[in-house]
Amino acid sequence: MLTPEGYKSRLTESKFDEYLETFGAVCIEGPKYCGKTWMARSRANSAAFVGNPENNFQTRTMAQISPDLVLKGFEVDKDNNKGKFILTGSATPNHKGILHSGTARIGKVRMNTMSLYETGDSTGEASLKDIFEDRMENAITGNVTVEQLIYYAVRGGWPGNLETPEKICGNLAKEYLKTVVDDDMFSVDGVKRDSRKVWSLLHSLARNESTLVSNSTIRKDI
């Protein structure tokens, strides 16, 4: 396996492993930088990085010419073997010209940024599932300061940000948002939007975090 050094286990691995035994290919979907590639590598025997810019995106060019040049035995339908391919990527796909939807051939596993349990900052004794099912019992889980909670919120659950010093850990989230506003929103449908309005919307949503507000309230705030 190609498991990267320092890899932390993820809660979605159980479903991922189950799907590898069910489908010919499994696609890991989720936001950028949440750990999709690392989880894929933890179960892979070989890898081809189509987005690698090396030699002017040579791997991508070869894949466009003929998938077999990059992935031998590319066709998932060629036999009934399971778990032949693991697919991952954060870009919004352009479905124009897609020849097959992947139905019954490609299983999709959703992945998000790390929970505090996955990062090791929580014991997991307090279960959200138990709360929603009204089975939660009071328990002493240790002292957690307000400063710690603020730090966890600012740092986020991106695997690559866990060891970043507290004073600068918020930089990743700032640059992440810039990428969403400046690049990702345009790549979805090719429509160029007013970035000032988008930032105003984001600021309004942040100010109204943990409250219930109507769209009209947000419009006025913007």
N, C-alpha and C positions, 0 to 999 in steps of 0.2 A: 504494500500500500504506500501511498505518497503522503501520508499524514504529516503536516507541517509541524516543526518543533514548536512547543508551547500551545498546541491546539487544546481548547477547552471543549468538553462534550456539550452537546446541545440537546434540549428537550425534544426537538423534532426528529432526532435520530431514529427513534423507534418506528415512527411512521415511514421515514425514509427507507429504512431497512426492509420494512414490510412491502413497500412499493417496488423495491429492487427485485423482490421475489415474485412480483405480480405482473409487472410490465417489462416490455423489451427495452424501454428507455424511461428515465425519470427526469423531469425538469424541476429544478429548484427555483422558485420565484420569490422575490422579495426586494426590499429597498437596497440601494447601493451601500456597500461597505458593511453589510450586516453579518457576513461570514459564510455566504453561499459557496464560494470557491473552496474555502478551507474544508467545509463539511464534505463537499464533493470529493476533494482529494483524499480525505480520510477513508474513503471507500473505493478509490480508483487504483487501478494497476498501471495506467498510463494516462497522459493528458496532452491535449492539443489546444493551445490558446489562440483562438481565431482573432482576438482583439490585440494580440501582441504586435506592437509597431516595428519590431525588429525587421531589418531588411525590407523596409517599405511595405509592411503588412504582408509579408510573403505567405504566411500560413493562410490568411484570408483569401488571397489571390488564388492559391492552389485549391482551396475548398470550392471557390466559385467555378474554377475550371472543371474540377472533378472531385467530389467528396471522397472518393476512394484513395486519392493521393494523400489525404490527411487521416482519414478513418477507414481502415481496411474493413470490408464487410459492412458498409454504412447502413444498408437497408435493414430496418427493424423487422420488416415483414419477411425477410429472407428465410428465417427459421423461427422456431418457437422458443428460443433461448431467452431467459429473463435477465434483466439487469445488464444489458450489453452496453448501454450508453447512459451517461449522466450529463445532462445539459444544464447550463446556468448562464445567467447574464442579467444585467439590470436595465438595459435599454428597453424602451417601449417599442415593441415590434410593429413593423409596417406589414399589415396582412395582405396587401395588394400582391396578387400573383402566387399566394400560398396554394400549393397543390394538394395538401392533405392537412386536416385539422389536428391529427394525432389521436383522434378518438379511439380508445381501446388499445392504442399502441404506446402512448406516452402518458404516464401518470404525473400529476403536478403536486408538488409539496410546497406549502407556503412556509416562509421563514421570515422572522422579524429580528430586530436588534435584541441583544441579550437581556434577559430578565435579571433582577438582583440575585435570584437563586443561582442562575447560570454563572454570573460573575463571581459568586462566592461571598457576596455582601449580605446575603439573607440565608437563614437556616431553612426556609421553606415551611416552617411550622404553621405560619398563617397562610391558609389556602384560599385563593379567590373563589375556587370552585365551591368550597365549603360555605363561604359567605353567601354566594348566590343561591345555594341550596338550603340555606338557613340551618346549617349544621356546625357553625363556627362556635368554638368554646374559648373563653378567655384563657390566655396563657402568657407567661412572662417570657419574652424573647430577647431580653437584654436591653441595655440603654442605647437609644439612638437620638442623637442631638439634632436640632433644627439645622445646624450647619452641615451635618452629614447628609441630611435629606436634600438640601440645596445643592450640595456637591454632586450627589447621584443624579439629580435632575439635569444639571448643567453638563456633566460629563457624558450622560447618555449611555446607551448599551452597545455602542460600536466596539467590537473586539479590539480594534487597533488603537482605541483611545483609553483603554483601561489603565495603562501605566503612565499616561501623560500627567505631568505635574498639575496640581490643583489650580495654580494661578493661571495656567494657559490652556486648560482642558476645554474651555468654551470656544476656542478658535475653530475647532472642527465643525461644530454646529453652525457657526456663522458662515463659514465657507461652503458648507453643505447647502444652506439655504440660498446662497448666491448662485450656486450651480443650478438649483431647481428653478429659480426665477429667470436667470439669464439664458440657460440652455435647454433644460428638460421640458419646460412648458412649450417651447417652440417646436421641439422634436416630436411632440405628441401628434400635432395636426398641421404643423407648418405655419401657424398663425402667429405673427409677431404682436405681442401684447405690451401695454404700457407698464413698464416695470415699477414705476412710482405707485400706480394703483395696486399692483400686486403686493408691494411692500406695505402699503397702507392696510390692506386686507389682513396680512400676516400680523401686523402690529395690533390690529383690533382683536383678532382671534386670541392673541397672547394676553391682552388686557382682560379678556372675558373668559380666560381659562377657569375651569371648575365652576362655571355659572351657566345658567340657561338664558340665552338671549335669542331674540328673533332676528330674521334677516334685515328687517327695517332698522333695528337698533344698530346692527353692524354697519349698515349703509350710512346712518347718521354719524357714527363714530369715524368712519373713513372720511 
